[in-house]
C-alpha cells in the first residue's frame, strides 16, 4: 500500500450519541502507522440529540470533520460522507 494516500473513515449516525462517543473514544486510542494519513467524517443524519456538542469535544483529538445531513435516511448520510470525503479510499 502506498503510504502517501489519504484514507477516509466515514460514520453515519442518527441520535446515538452514547454509542458514537464510545466509538470515537476507541478511535483516539488507535495506532496509526507512520506515513498513513486519515480523516474521520461523522455524518449526522437528522440528529436531534447532543451529537453535535459531543463531536466538538473530540475535534482536537481526532482528524474529525462533522457533516450535517438534514434528510432522514442512512443512504443520505452515506452519500453526504462520500461527497465530502477527501481520501482515495473510504
PDB file of N, CA, C and O in Angstrom:
ATOM      1  N   UNK A   1       0.833  -1.179   0.000  1.00  0.00           N
ATOM      2  CA  UNK A   1       0.000   0.000   0.000  1.00  0.00           C
ATOM      3  C   UNK A   1       0.877   1.241   0.000  1.00  0.00           C
ATOM      4  O   UNK A   1       1.858   1.321   0.739  1.00  0.00           O
ATOM      5  N   UNK A   2       0.520   2.198  -0.827  1.00  0.00           N
ATOM      6  CA  UNK A   2       1.229   3.468  -0.874  1.00  0.00           C
ATOM      7  C   UNK A   2       0.839   4.281   0.362  1.00  0.00           C
ATOM      8  O   UNK A   2      -0.321   4.661   0.522  1.00  0.00           O
ATOM      9  N   UNK A   3       1.816   4.543   1.231  1.00  0.00           N
ATOM     10  CA  UNK A   3       1.524   5.210   2.492  1.00  0.00           C
ATOM     11  C   UNK A   3       1.287   6.707   2.340  1.00  0.00           C
ATOM     12  O   UNK A   3       1.028   7.383   3.335  1.00  0.00           O
ATOM     13  N   UNK A   4       1.366   7.232   1.154  1.00  0.00           N
ATOM     14  CA  UNK A   4       1.107   8.647   0.940  1.00  0.00           C
ATOM     15  C   UNK A   4      -0.348   8.921   0.598  1.00  0.00           C
ATOM     16  O   UNK A   4      -0.712  10.064   0.326  1.00  0.00           O
ATOM     17  N   UNK A   5      -1.162   7.918   0.607  1.00  0.00           N
ATOM     18  CA  UNK A   5      -2.569   8.081   0.272  1.00  0.00           C
ATOM     19  C   UNK A   5      -3.388   8.380   1.520  1.00  0.00           C
ATOM     20  O   UNK A   5      -3.096   7.898   2.614  1.00  0.00           O
ATOM     21  N   UNK A   6      -4.419   9.187   1.322  1.00  0.00           N
ATOM     22  CA  UNK A   6      -5.323   9.547   2.411  1.00  0.00           C
ATOM     23  C   UNK A   6      -6.465   8.536   2.472  1.00  0.00           C
ATOM     24  O   UNK A   6      -7.035   8.160   1.448  1.00  0.00           O
ATOM     25  N   UNK A   7      -6.780   8.112   3.671  1.00  0.00           N
ATOM     26  CA  UNK A   7      -7.880   7.185   3.914  1.00  0.00           C
ATOM     27  C   UNK A   7      -8.983   7.936   4.647  1.00  0.00           C
ATOM     28  O   UNK A   7      -8.711   8.661   5.604  1.00  0.00           O
ATOM     29  N   UNK A   8     -10.220   7.769   4.205  1.00  0.00           N
ATOM     30  CA  UNK A   8     -11.368   8.376   4.868  1.00  0.00           C
ATOM     31  C   UNK A   8     -12.139   7.305   5.620  1.00  0.00           C
ATOM     32  O   UNK A   8     -12.490   6.266   5.061  1.00  0.00           O
ATOM     33  N   UNK A   9     -12.396   7.568   6.886  1.00  0.00           N
ATOM     34  CA  UNK A   9     -13.282   6.729   7.692  1.00  0.00           C
ATOM     35  C   UNK A   9     -14.567   7.516   7.858  1.00  0.00           C
ATOM     36  O   UNK A   9     -14.546   8.637   8.367  1.00  0.00           O
ATOM     37  N   UNK A  10     -15.678   6.949   7.438  1.00  0.00           N
ATOM     38  CA  UNK A  10     -16.968   7.647   7.477  1.00  0.00           C
ATOM     39  C   UNK A  10     -17.930   6.916   8.399  1.00  0.00           C
ATOM     40  O   UNK A  10     -18.088   5.698   8.314  1.00  0.00           O
ATOM     41  N   UNK A  11     -18.567   7.673   9.277  1.00  0.00           N
ATOM     42  CA  UNK A  11     -19.541   7.117  10.212  1.00  0.00           C
ATOM     43  C   UNK A  11     -20.849   7.895  10.071  1.00  0.00           C
ATOM     44  O   UNK A  11     -20.909   9.067  10.444  1.00  0.00           O
ATOM     45  N   UNK A  12     -21.897   7.262   9.537  1.00  0.00           N
ATOM     46  CA  UNK A  12     -23.211   7.899   9.562  1.00  0.00           C
ATOM     47  C   UNK A  12     -23.853   7.622  10.926  1.00  0.00           C
ATOM     48  O   UNK A  12     -23.702   6.530  11.474  1.00  0.00           O
ATOM     49  N   UNK A  13     -24.566   8.607  11.468  1.00  0.00           N
ATOM     50  CA  UNK A  13     -25.186   8.403  12.778  1.00  0.00           C
ATOM     51  C   UNK A  13     -26.506   9.149  12.876  1.00  0.00           C
ATOM     52  O   UNK A  13     -26.695  10.202  12.267  1.00  0.00           O
ATOM     53  N   UNK A  14     -27.411   8.577  13.657  1.00  0.00           N
ATOM     54  CA  UNK A  14     -28.706   9.217  13.932  1.00  0.00           C
ATOM     55  C   UNK A  14     -29.057   8.994  15.401  1.00  0.00           C
ATOM     56  O   UNK A  14     -29.440   7.895  15.802  1.00  0.00           O
ATOM     57  N   UNK A  15     -28.920  10.048  16.190  1.00  0.00           N
ATOM     58  CA  UNK A  15     -29.340  10.045  17.600  1.00  0.00           C
ATOM     59  C   UNK A  15     -28.801   8.862  18.396  1.00  0.00           C
ATOM     60  O   UNK A  15     -29.544   8.204  19.124  1.00  0.00           O
ATOM     61  N   UNK A  16     -27.519   8.599  18.253  1.00  0.00           N
ATOM     62  CA  UNK A  16     -26.878   7.512  19.002  1.00  0.00           C
ATOM     63  C   UNK A  16     -25.630   8.037  19.690  1.00  0.00           C
ATOM     64  O   UNK A  16     -24.556   7.445  19.589  1.00  0.00           O
ATOM     65  N   UNK A  17     -25.779   9.147  20.387  1.00  0.00           N
ATOM     66  CA  UNK A  17     -24.642   9.859  20.942  1.00  0.00           C
ATOM     67  C   UNK A  17     -23.805   8.983  21.876  1.00  0.00           C
ATOM     68  O   UNK A  17     -22.578   9.083  21.853  1.00  0.00           O
ATOM     69  N   UNK A  18     -24.417   8.139  22.688  1.00  0.00           N
ATOM     70  CA  UNK A  18     -23.652   7.308  23.637  1.00  0.00           C
ATOM     71  C   UNK A  18     -22.787   6.292  22.900  1.00  0.00           C
ATOM     72  O   UNK A  18     -21.614   6.120  23.232  1.00  0.00           O
ATOM     73  N   UNK A  19     -23.347   5.630  21.917  1.00  0.00           N
ATOM     74  CA  UNK A  19     -22.596   4.637  21.143  1.00  0.00           C
ATOM     75  C   UNK A  19     -21.507   5.323  20.327  1.00  0.00           C
ATOM     76  O   UNK A  19     -20.389   4.817  20.231  1.00  0.00           O
ATOM     77  N   UNK A  20     -21.825   6.461  19.746  1.00  0.00           N
ATOM     78  CA  UNK A  20     -20.837   7.203  18.964  1.00  0.00           C
ATOM     79  C   UNK A  20     -19.692   7.675  19.851  1.00  0.00           C
ATOM     80  O   UNK A  20     -18.531   7.609  19.445  1.00  0.00           O
ATOM     81  N   UNK A  21     -19.996   8.146  21.045  1.00  0.00           N
ATOM     82  CA  UNK A  21     -18.942   8.588  21.976  1.00  0.00           C
ATOM     83  C   UNK A  21     -17.973   7.439  22.256  1.00  0.00           C
ATOM     84  O   UNK A  21     -16.758   7.635  22.243  1.00  0.00           O
ATOM     85  N   UNK A  22     -18.500   6.256  22.506  1.00  0.00           N
ATOM     86  CA  UNK A  22     -17.650   5.086  22.768  1.00  0.00           C
ATOM     87  C   UNK A  22     -16.783   4.761  21.552  1.00  0.00           C
ATOM     88  O   UNK A  22     -15.598   4.457  21.695  1.00  0.00           O
ATOM     89  N   UNK A  23     -17.362   4.824  20.375  1.00  0.00           N
ATOM     90  CA  UNK A  23     -16.615   4.554  19.146  1.00  0.00           C
ATOM     91  C   UNK A  23     -15.485   5.558  18.956  1.00  0.00           C
ATOM     92  O   UNK A  23     -14.354   5.176  18.654  1.00  0.00           O
ATOM     93  N   UNK A  24     -15.787   6.834  19.132  1.00  0.00           N
ATOM     94  CA  UNK A  24     -14.767   7.863  18.951  1.00  0.00           C
ATOM     95  C   UNK A  24     -13.682   7.752  20.011  1.00  0.00           C
ATOM     96  O   UNK A  24     -12.504   7.957  19.719  1.00  0.00           O
ATOM     97  N   UNK A  25     -14.066   7.433  21.221  1.00  0.00           N
ATOM     98  CA  UNK A  25     -13.063   7.254  22.276  1.00  0.00           C
ATOM     99  C   UNK A  25     -12.093   6.142  21.897  1.00  0.00           C
ATOM    100  O   UNK A  25     -10.886   6.277  22.100  1.00  0.00           O
ATOM    101  N   UNK A  26     -12.603   5.059  21.356  1.00  0.00           N
ATOM    102  CA  UNK A  26     -11.731   3.954  20.926  1.00  0.00           C
ATOM    103  C   UNK A  26     -10.850   4.371  19.750  1.00  0.00           C
ATOM    104  O   UNK A  26      -9.697   3.949  19.656  1.00  0.00           O
ATOM    105  N   UNK A  27     -11.384   5.189  18.862  1.00  0.00           N
ATOM    106  CA  UNK A  27     -10.575   5.662  17.734  1.00  0.00           C
ATOM    107  C   UNK A  27      -9.425   6.537  18.202  1.00  0.00           C
ATOM    108  O   UNK A  27      -8.388   6.579  17.541  1.00  0.00           O
ATOM    109  N   UNK A  28      -9.575   7.239  19.324  1.00  0.00           N
ATOM    110  CA  UNK A  28      -8.470   8.056  19.831  1.00  0.00           C
ATOM    111  C   UNK A  28      -7.301   7.198  20.286  1.00  0.00           C
ATOM    112  O   UNK A  28      -6.171   7.680  20.367  1.00  0.00           O
ATOM    113  N   UNK A  29      -7.559   5.944  20.580  1.00  0.00           N
ATOM    114  CA  UNK A  29      -6.504   5.038  21.040  1.00  0.00           C
ATOM    115  C   UNK A  29      -5.945   4.173  19.914  1.00  0.00           C
ATOM    116  O   UNK A  29      -5.083   3.325  20.142  1.00  0.00           O
ATOM    117  N   UNK A  30      -6.435   4.391  18.715  1.00  0.00           N
ATOM    118  CA  UNK A  30      -5.995   3.606  17.567  1.00  0.00           C
ATOM    119  C   UNK A  30      -4.549   3.942  17.227  1.00  0.00           C
ATOM    120  O   UNK A  30      -4.142   5.103  17.270  1.00  0.00           O
ATOM    121  N   UNK A  31      -3.801   2.943  16.897  1.00  0.00           N
ATOM    122  CA  UNK A  31      -2.417   3.128  16.471  1.00  0.00           C
ATOM    123  C   UNK A  31      -2.388   3.222  14.946  1.00  0.00           C
ATOM    124  O   UNK A  31      -2.770   2.286  14.245  1.00  0.00           O
ATOM    125  N   UNK A  32      -1.934   4.353  14.457  1.00  0.00           N
ATOM    126  CA  UNK A  32      -1.866   4.588  13.013  1.00  0.00           C
ATOM    127  C   UNK A  32      -0.406   4.531  12.587  1.00  0.00           C
ATOM    128  O   UNK A  32       0.424   5.245  13.149  1.00  0.00           O
ATOM    129  N   UNK A  33      -0.076   3.701  11.612  1.00  0.00           N
ATOM    130  CA  UNK A  33       1.320   3.599  11.163  1.00  0.00           C
ATOM    131  C   UNK A  33       1.849   4.927  10.644  1.00  0.00           C
ATOM    132  O   UNK A  33       1.098   5.733  10.093  1.00  0.00           O
ATOM    133  N   UNK A  34       3.129   5.145  10.821  1.00  0.00           N
ATOM    134  CA  UNK A  34       3.777   6.337  10.265  1.00  0.00           C
ATOM    135  C   UNK A  34       3.539   6.391   8.765  1.00  0.00           C
ATOM    136  O   UNK A  34       3.571   5.366   8.084  1.00  0.00           O
ATOM    137  N   UNK A  35       3.304   7.568   8.265  1.00  0.00           N
ATOM    138  CA  UNK A  35       3.109   7.753   6.837  1.00  0.00           C
ATOM    139  C   UNK A  35       1.692   7.557   6.366  1.00  0.00           C
ATOM    140  O   UNK A  35       1.392   7.806   5.199  1.00  0.00           O
ATOM    141  N   UNK A  36       0.810   7.117   7.243  1.00  0.00           N
ATOM    142  CA  UNK A  36      -0.585   6.938   6.868  1.00  0.00           C
ATOM    143  C   UNK A  36      -1.362   8.178   7.301  1.00  0.00           C
ATOM    144  O   UNK A  36      -1.322   8.567   8.468  1.00  0.00           O
ATOM    145  N   UNK A  37      -2.053   8.783   6.376  1.00  0.00           N
ATOM    146  CA  UNK A  37      -2.902   9.933   6.668  1.00  0.00           C
ATOM    147  C   UNK A  37      -4.354   9.480   6.616  1.00  0.00           C
ATOM    148  O   UNK A  37      -4.739   8.686   5.757  1.00  0.00           O
ATOM    149  N   UNK A  38      -5.161   9.998   7.551  1.00  0.00           N
ATOM    150  CA  UNK A  38      -6.564   9.615   7.546  1.00  0.00           C
ATOM    151  C   UNK A  38      -7.415  10.776   8.038  1.00  0.00           C
ATOM    152  O   UNK A  38      -6.948  11.672   8.742  1.00  0.00           O
ATOM    153  N   UNK A  39      -8.661  10.727   7.648  1.00  0.00           N
ATOM    154  CA  UNK A  39      -9.642  11.686   8.121  1.00  0.00           C
ATOM    155  C   UNK A  39     -10.858  10.910   8.596  1.00  0.00           C
ATOM    156  O   UNK A  39     -11.138   9.811   8.119  1.00  0.00           O
ATOM    157  N   UNK A  40     -11.572  11.499   9.539  1.00  0.00           N
ATOM    158  CA  UNK A  40     -12.782  10.887  10.082  1.00  0.00           C
ATOM    159  C   UNK A  40     -13.953  11.818   9.798  1.00  0.00           C
ATOM    160  O   UNK A  40     -13.960  12.969  10.234  1.00  0.00           O
ATOM    161  N   UNK A  41     -14.930  11.320   9.073  1.00  0.00           N
ATOM    162  CA  UNK A  41     -16.149  12.074   8.793  1.00  0.00           C
ATOM    163  C   UNK A  41     -17.288  11.457   9.586  1.00  0.00           C
ATOM    164  O   UNK A  41     -17.521  10.250   9.517  1.00  0.00           O
ATOM    165  N   UNK A  42     -17.991  12.283  10.333  1.00  0.00           N
ATOM    166  CA  UNK A  42     -19.193  11.828  11.028  1.00  0.00           C
ATOM    167  C   UNK A  42     -20.362  12.570  10.404  1.00  0.00           C
ATOM    168  O   UNK A  42     -20.473  13.790  10.525  1.00  0.00           O
ATOM    169  N   UNK A  43     -21.230  11.822   9.737  1.00  0.00           N
ATOM    170  CA  UNK A  43     -22.393  12.395   9.069  1.00  0.00           C
ATOM    171  C   UNK A  43     -23.588  12.289  10.010  1.00  0.00           C
ATOM    172  O   UNK A  43     -24.153  11.213  10.211  1.00  0.00           O
ATOM    173  N   UNK A  44     -23.956  13.432  10.577  1.00  0.00           N
ATOM    174  CA  UNK A  44     -25.098  13.495  11.484  1.00  0.00           C
ATOM    175  C   UNK A  44     -26.367  13.488  10.650  1.00  0.00           C
ATOM    176  O   UNK A  44     -26.649  14.439   9.921  1.00  0.00           O
ATOM    177  N   UNK A  45     -27.116  12.426  10.761  1.00  0.00           N
ATOM    178  CA  UNK A  45     -28.284  12.223   9.916  1.00  0.00           C
ATOM    179  C   UNK A  45     -29.549  12.602  10.671  1.00  0.00           C
ATOM    180  O   UNK A  45     -30.099  11.807  11.433  1.00  0.00           O
ATOM    181  N   UNK A  46     -29.999  13.831  10.445  1.00  0.00           N
ATOM    182  CA  UNK A  46     -31.242  14.322  11.051  1.00  0.00           C
ATOM    183  C   UNK A  46     -31.206  14.161  12.577  1.00  0.00           C
ATOM    184  O   UNK A  46     -32.212  13.803  13.189  1.00  0.00           O
ATOM    185  N   UNK A  47     -30.043  14.425  13.185  1.00  0.00           N
ATOM    186  CA  UNK A  47     -29.866  14.250  14.632  1.00  0.00           C
ATOM    187  C   UNK A  47     -30.576  15.354  15.403  1.00  0.00           C
ATOM    188  O   UNK A  47     -30.545  16.526  15.029  1.00  0.00           O
ATOM    189  N   UNK A  48     -31.217  14.941  16.492  1.00  0.00           N
ATOM    190  CA  UNK A  48     -31.891  15.890  17.383  1.00  0.00           C
ATOM    191  C   UNK A  48     -31.383  15.741  18.811  1.00  0.00           C
ATOM    192  O   UNK A  48     -31.931  16.349  19.730  1.00  0.00           O
ATOM    193  N   UNK A  49     -30.344  14.941  19.005  1.00  0.00           N
ATOM    194  CA  UNK A  49     -29.771  14.752  20.342  1.00  0.00           C
ATOM    195  C   UNK A  49     -28.524  15.628  20.484  1.00  0.00           C
ATOM    196  O   UNK A  49     -28.394  16.628  19.777  1.00  0.00           O
ATOM    197  N   UNK A  50     -27.625  15.278  21.366  1.00  0.00           N
ATOM    198  CA  UNK A  50     -26.425  16.073  21.643  1.00  0.00           C
ATOM    199  C   UNK A  50     -25.217  15.662  20.802  1.00  0.00           C
ATOM    200  O   UNK A  50     -24.079  15.901  21.208  1.00  0.00           O
ATOM    201  N   UNK A  51     -25.438  15.059  19.661  1.00  0.00           N
ATOM    202  CA  UNK A  51     -24.337  14.598  18.818  1.00  0.00           C
ATOM    203  C   UNK A  51     -23.391  15.743  18.448  1.00  0.00           C
ATOM    204  O   UNK A  51     -22.175  15.597  18.571  1.00  0.00           O
ATOM    205  N   UNK A  52     -23.919  16.859  18.004  1.00  0.00           N
ATOM    206  CA  UNK A  52     -23.072  17.971  17.557  1.00  0.00           C
ATOM    207  C   UNK A  52     -22.163  18.469  18.679  1.00  0.00           C
ATOM    208  O   UNK A  52     -20.977  18.711  18.453  1.00  0.00           O
ATOM    209  N   UNK A  53     -22.699  18.621  19.864  1.00  0.00           N
ATOM    210  CA  UNK A  53     -21.891  19.085  21.003  1.00  0.00           C
ATOM    211  C   UNK A  53     -20.824  18.065  21.367  1.00  0.00           C
ATOM    212  O   UNK A  53     -19.695  18.436  21.690  1.00  0.00           O
ATOM    213  N   UNK A  54     -21.166  16.797  21.319  1.00  0.00           N
ATOM    214  CA  UNK A  54     -20.205  15.748  21.639  1.00  0.00           C
ATOM    215  C   UNK A  54     -19.067  15.727  20.613  1.00  0.00           C
ATOM    216  O   UNK A  54     -17.915  15.493  20.982  1.00  0.00           O
ATOM    217  N   UNK A  55     -19.370  15.966  19.339  1.00  0.00           N
ATOM    218  CA  UNK A  55     -18.334  15.970  18.311  1.00  0.00           C
ATOM    219  C   UNK A  55     -17.327  17.100  18.546  1.00  0.00           C
ATOM    220  O   UNK A  55     -16.143  16.943  18.248  1.00  0.00           O
ATOM    221  N   UNK A  56     -17.779  18.210  19.066  1.00  0.00           N
ATOM    222  CA  UNK A  56     -16.871  19.318  19.380  1.00  0.00           C
ATOM    223  C   UNK A  56     -15.832  18.863  20.400  1.00  0.00           C
ATOM    224  O   UNK A  56     -14.669  19.260  20.323  1.00  0.00           O
ATOM    225  N   UNK A  57     -16.244  18.036  21.347  1.00  0.00           N
ATOM    226  CA  UNK A  57     -15.323  17.521  22.366  1.00  0.00           C
ATOM    227  C   UNK A  57     -14.174  16.712  21.754  1.00  0.00           C
ATOM    228  O   UNK A  57     -13.062  16.718  22.282  1.00  0.00           O
ATOM    229  N   UNK A  58     -14.439  16.024  20.656  1.00  0.00           N
ATOM    230  CA  UNK A  58     -13.446  15.155  20.035  1.00  0.00           C
ATOM    231  C   UNK A  58     -12.657  15.833  18.915  1.00  0.00           C
ATOM    232  O   UNK A  58     -11.703  15.253  18.398  1.00  0.00           O
ATOM    233  N   UNK A  59     -13.036  17.027  18.541  1.00  0.00           N
ATOM    234  CA  UNK A  59     -12.423  17.691  17.385  1.00  0.00           C
ATOM    235  C   UNK A  59     -10.919  17.891  17.540  1.00  0.00           C
ATOM    236  O   UNK A  59     -10.198  17.886  16.542  1.00  0.00           O
ATOM    237  N   UNK A  60     -10.436  18.064  18.746  1.00  0.00           N
ATOM    238  CA  UNK A  60      -8.998  18.266  18.940  1.00  0.00           C
ATOM    239  C   UNK A  60      -8.239  16.952  19.114  1.00  0.00           C
ATOM    240  O   UNK A  60      -7.008  16.943  19.137  1.00  0.00           O
ATOM    241  N   UNK A  61      -8.961  15.858  19.235  1.00  0.00           N
ATOM    242  CA  UNK A  61      -8.326  14.566  19.482  1.00  0.00           C
ATOM    243  C   UNK A  61      -8.315  13.647  18.267  1.00  0.00           C
ATOM    244  O   UNK A  61      -7.608  12.640  18.255  1.00  0.00           O
ATOM    245  N   UNK A  62      -9.079  13.984  17.267  1.00  0.00           N
ATOM    246  CA  UNK A  62      -9.193  13.161  16.055  1.00  0.00           C
ATOM    247  C   UNK A  62      -9.177  14.068  14.829  1.00  0.00           C
ATOM    248  O   UNK A  62      -9.504  15.251  14.930  1.00  0.00           O
ATOM    249  N   UNK A  63      -8.797  13.519  13.664  1.00  0.00           N
ATOM    250  CA  UNK A  63      -8.875  14.306  12.422  1.00  0.00           C
ATOM    251  C   UNK A  63     -10.319  14.335  11.923  1.00  0.00           C
ATOM    252  O   UNK A  63     -10.637  13.812  10.855  1.00  0.00           O
ATOM    253  N   UNK A  64     -11.170  14.952  12.715  1.00  0.00           N
ATOM    254  CA  UNK A  64     -12.622  14.861  12.596  1.00  0.00           C
ATOM    255  C   UNK A  64     -13.208  16.037  11.831  1.00  0.00           C
ATOM    256  O   UNK A  64     -12.851  17.195  12.046  1.00  0.00           O
ATOM    257  N   UNK A  65     -14.118  15.696  10.933  1.00  0.00           N
ATOM    258  CA  UNK A  65     -14.980  16.697  10.296  1.00  0.00           C
ATOM    259  C   UNK A  65     -16.408  16.239  10.489  1.00  0.00           C
ATOM    260  O   UNK A  65     -16.769  15.116  10.139  1.00  0.00           O
ATOM    261  N   UNK A  66     -17.220  17.126  11.054  1.00  0.00           N
ATOM    262  CA  UNK A  66     -18.627  16.817  11.276  1.00  0.00           C
ATOM    263  C   UNK A  66     -19.441  17.314  10.088  1.00  0.00           C
ATOM    264  O   UNK A  66     -19.287  18.451   9.641  1.00  0.00           O
ATOM    265  N   UNK A  67     -20.293  16.458   9.596  1.00  0.00           N
ATOM    266  CA  UNK A  67     -21.188  16.795   8.492  1.00  0.00           C
ATOM    267  C   UNK A  67     -22.619  16.785   9.020  1.00  0.00           C
ATOM    268  O   UNK A  67     -22.933  16.056   9.960  1.00  0.00           O
ATOM    269  N   UNK A  68     -23.471  17.583   8.420  1.00  0.00           N
ATOM    270  CA  UNK A  68     -24.881  17.588   8.792  1.00  0.00           C
ATOM    271  C   UNK A  68     -25.700  17.212   7.564  1.00  0.00           C
ATOM    272  O   UNK A  68     -25.618  17.863   6.523  1.00  0.00           O
ATOM    273  N   UNK A  69     -26.483  16.164   7.703  1.00  0.00           N
ATOM    274  CA  UNK A  69     -27.402  15.741   6.639  1.00  0.00           C
ATOM    275  C   UNK A  69     -28.816  15.826   7.212  1.00  0.00           C
ATOM    276  O   UNK A  69     -29.205  14.982   8.019  1.00  0.00           O
ATOM    277  N   UNK A  70     -29.589  16.836   6.804  1.00  0.00           N
ATOM    278  CA  UNK A  70     -30.915  17.037   7.400  1.00  0.00           C
ATOM    279  C   UNK A  70     -31.969  16.026   6.950  1.00  0.00           C
ATOM    280  O   UNK A  70     -32.974  15.836   7.634  1.00  0.00           O
ATOM    281  N   UNK A  71     -31.747  15.381   5.813  1.00  0.00           N
ATOM    282  CA  UNK A  71     -32.747  14.418   5.328  1.00  0.00           C
ATOM    283  C   UNK A  71     -32.567  13.088   6.044  1.00  0.00           C
ATOM    284  O   UNK A  71     -31.466  12.538   6.054  1.00  0.00           O
ATOM    285  N   UNK A  72     -33.634  12.561   6.647  1.00  0.00           N
ATOM    286  CA  UNK A  72     -33.519  11.279   7.332  1.00  0.00           C
ATOM    287  C   UNK A  72     -33.277  10.136   6.343  1.00  0.00           C
ATOM    288  O   UNK A  72     -33.798  10.133   5.228  1.00  0.00           O
ATOM    289  N   UNK A  73     -32.478   9.176   6.782  1.00  0.00           N
ATOM    290  CA  UNK A  73     -32.181   8.009   5.961  1.00  0.00           C
ATOM    291  C   UNK A  73     -30.688   7.795   5.848  1.00  0.00           C
ATOM    292  O   UNK A  73     -29.943   8.704   5.482  1.00  0.00           O
ATOM    293  N   UNK A  74     -30.253   6.581   6.168  1.00  0.00           N
ATOM    294  CA  UNK A  74     -28.825   6.294   6.190  1.00  0.00           C
ATOM    295  C   UNK A  74     -28.162   6.501   4.830  1.00  0.00           C
ATOM    296  O   UNK A  74     -26.989   6.868   4.768  1.00  0.00           O
ATOM    297  N   UNK A  75     -28.885   6.275   3.756  1.00  0.00           N
ATOM    298  CA  UNK A  75     -28.283   6.478   2.433  1.00  0.00           C
ATOM    299  C   UNK A  75     -27.944   7.940   2.185  1.00  0.00           C
ATOM    300  O   UNK A  75     -26.933   8.235   1.547  1.00  0.00           O
ATOM    301  N   UNK A  76     -28.772   8.867   2.680  1.00  0.00           N
ATOM    302  CA  UNK A  76     -28.451  10.282   2.552  1.00  0.00           C
ATOM    303  C   UNK A  76     -27.172  10.599   3.322  1.00  0.00           C
ATOM    304  O   UNK A  76     -26.321  11.344   2.836  1.00  0.00           O
ATOM    305  N   UNK A  77     -27.038  10.034   4.525  1.00  0.00           N
ATOM    306  CA  UNK A  77     -25.844  10.273   5.342  1.00  0.00           C
ATOM    307  C   UNK A  77     -24.602   9.681   4.675  1.00  0.00           C
ATOM    308  O   UNK A  77     -23.550  10.319   4.638  1.00  0.00           O
ATOM    309  N   UNK A  78     -24.723   8.485   4.159  1.00  0.00           N
ATOM    310  CA  UNK A  78     -23.582   7.859   3.473  1.00  0.00           C
ATOM    311  C   UNK A  78     -23.159   8.673   2.260  1.00  0.00           C
ATOM    312  O   UNK A  78     -21.969   8.897   2.038  1.00  0.00           O
ATOM    313  N   UNK A  79     -24.127   9.111   1.484  1.00  0.00           N
ATOM    314  CA  UNK A  79     -23.808   9.895   0.289  1.00  0.00           C
ATOM    315  C   UNK A  79     -23.184  11.239   0.654  1.00  0.00           C
ATOM    316  O   UNK A  79     -22.297  11.718  -0.052  1.00  0.00           O
ATOM    317  N   UNK A  80     -23.635  11.849   1.741  1.00  0.00           N
ATOM    318  CA  UNK A  80     -23.021  13.103   2.196  1.00  0.00           C
ATOM    319  C   UNK A  80     -21.552  12.873   2.537  1.00  0.00           C
ATOM    320  O   UNK A  80     -20.694  13.695   2.214  1.00  0.00           O
ATOM    321  N   UNK A  81     -21.270  11.748   3.191  1.00  0.00           N
ATOM    322  CA  UNK A  81     -19.882  11.420   3.544  1.00  0.00           C
ATOM    323  C   UNK A  81     -19.043  11.172   2.293  1.00  0.00           C
ATOM    324  O   UNK A  81     -17.910  11.644   2.200  1.00  0.00           O
ATOM    325  N   UNK A  82     -19.586  10.445   1.350  1.00  0.00           N
ATOM    326  CA  UNK A  82     -18.849  10.183   0.106  1.00  0.00           C
ATOM    327  C   UNK A  82     -18.562  11.492  -0.626  1.00  0.00           C
ATOM    328  O   UNK A  82     -17.461  11.692  -1.138  1.00  0.00           O
ATOM    329  N   UNK A  83     -19.542  12.374  -0.673  1.00  0.00           N
ATOM    330  CA  UNK A  83     -19.349  13.659  -1.347  1.00  0.00           C
ATOM    331  C   UNK A  83     -18.282  14.516  -0.668  1.00  0.00           C
ATOM    332  O   UNK A  83     -17.556  15.249  -1.338  1.00  0.00           O
ATOM    333  N   UNK A  84     -18.184  14.426   0.659  1.00  0.00           N
ATOM    334  CA  UNK A  84     -17.237  15.260   1.406  1.00  0.00           C
ATOM    335  C   UNK A  84     -15.862  14.621   1.559  1.00  0.00           C
ATOM    336  O   UNK A  84     -14.900  15.296   1.926  1.00  0.00           O
ATOM    337  N   UNK A  85     -15.766  13.336   1.283  1.00  0.00           N
ATOM    338  CA  UNK A  85     -14.514  12.604   1.511  1.00  0.00           C
ATOM    339  C   UNK A  85     -13.384  13.142   0.644  1.00  0.00           C
ATOM    340  O   UNK A  85     -13.565  13.451  -0.534  1.00  0.00           O
ATOM    341  N   UNK A  86     -12.228  13.242   1.257  1.00  0.00           N
ATOM    342  CA  UNK A  86     -11.026  13.663   0.547  1.00  0.00           C
ATOM    343  C   UNK A  86     -10.113  12.485   0.252  1.00  0.00           C
ATOM    344  O   UNK A  86      -9.201  12.586  -0.568  1.00  0.00           O
ATOM    345  N   UNK A  87     -10.360  11.376   0.921  1.00  0.00           N
ATOM    346  CA  UNK A  87      -9.485  10.213   0.777  1.00  0.00           C
ATOM    347  C   UNK A  87      -9.692   9.463  -0.517  1.00  0.00           C
ATOM    348  O   UNK A  87     -10.749   9.515  -1.145  1.00  0.00           O
ATOM    349  N   UNK A  88      -8.641   8.768  -0.884  1.00  0.00           N
ATOM    350  CA  UNK A  88      -8.721   7.903  -2.053  1.00  0.00           C
ATOM    351  C   UNK A  88      -9.530   6.654  -1.734  1.00  0.00           C
ATOM    352  O   UNK A  88     -10.192   6.083  -2.601  1.00  0.00           O
ATOM    353  N   UNK A  89      -9.462   6.248  -0.487  1.00  0.00           N
ATOM    354  CA  UNK A  89     -10.197   5.084  -0.005  1.00  0.00           C
ATOM    355  C   UNK A  89     -11.168   5.530   1.072  1.00  0.00           C
ATOM    356  O   UNK A  89     -10.826   6.344   1.930  1.00  0.00           O
ATOM    357  N   UNK A  90     -12.392   4.989   1.024  1.00  0.00           N
ATOM    358  CA  UNK A  90     -13.409   5.338   2.023  1.00  0.00           C
ATOM    359  C   UNK A  90     -13.849   4.062   2.718  1.00  0.00           C
ATOM    360  O   UNK A  90     -14.703   4.105   3.603  1.00  0.00           O
TER     361      UNK A  90
END
